[in-house]
Amino acid sequence: MPILAPEIDMFPADFLGRPDVGHESDRNWWPLYTKSRQEKELMRRLRGLDIAFYTPLIRRNQTSPAGRTRAAHVALFAGYVFMYGTVADRHRALTTNCVSRWLPAPSGAELTQDLRRICKLINSGAALTPEARLERGARVKVRSGPLAGIDGVIIQREGRTRLLVAVDFLQQGASLLIEDHAVERCD
């Protein structure tokens, strides 16, 4: 099965690791909702415009009409590219002809933390399942392993325990299988 090379999902490469992201007075998060299947094209154009962004990409196996299976990298949050920049950067992004609309992010610091957790989940290599219309449950933190320190919500899917990490303002997230003993309850 051929594996397509992943797109660059974050620009610049160390972007979410910077401590000032989400706390700058002249820059904001601008969640951009793309036209149908335009996430990667918008990412390429933002990179060309030197505008910072993050789009969580996950690997998915896709089957063609001819029955061939291939691995592709798709947006975890279909249709969304999270741009970080000034109002002028947002206007330049809107000129790419890839954006359907933009959403105001309620809290830059909170969205930054949500995206950092999602990025850490993706980088762990765990098999993720996109989740929408989040359910309420016990808030927990992972105790050890590559996901140590990640907090999320415990949910049940098909009789199995999953850790849900969410971008609250979108009411979407990703979940992975987890054992009860690997987490501790947060107060």
QUIUR-V480780 format. One line per field, one symbol per residue. ss: DSSP state (A for helix, B for strand, O for the rest). phi: phi as a letter, one per 30 degrees, with the letter a starting at -180 (. if undefined). psi: psi as a letter, one per 20 degrees, with the letter a starting at -180 (. if undefined). A space follows every 10 residues. Layout:
# QUIUR-V480780
ss: ???
phi: ???
psi: ???
This chain:
# QUIUR-V480780
ss: OOBOOOOOOB BOOOAAAOOO OOOOOOOBBB BBBBOOOOAA AAAAAAAAOO OBBBOOBBBB BBBOOOOOBB BBBBBOOOOB BBBBBOAAAA AAAAOOOOBB BBBBOOOAAA AAAAAAAAAA AAAOOOOOBB BBOOOOOOBB BBOOOOOOOO BBBBBBBOOB BBBBBBBAAA OBBBBBBOOA AABBBOO
phi: .dcdddddcb bdeceddddd djbddcbbdb dccddehced dddddddddi cdabbdcbdb dbcdedjdcb cbcbddcejc bccbaddddd ddddddiccd abcdddbddd dededddded ddddiddcbd bbhdcdaddb bddbidcejd cabdbcbhic dbcccbcedd hbabbbdbde ddbbdcc
psi: pqoqpqroip prhjgiiphi pijphiqrpn opprrpkjgh gggghgghil pqrpoopqpq pqprhijqpq pqpqpgnpip poqoarhhgg ghhhiikipg rqqpphoggg hggghggggh gghijqoqpq prmqqqappr ppgraijpip qapprppljq pqpppqnghi lraqqqqqqh iiqqpq.
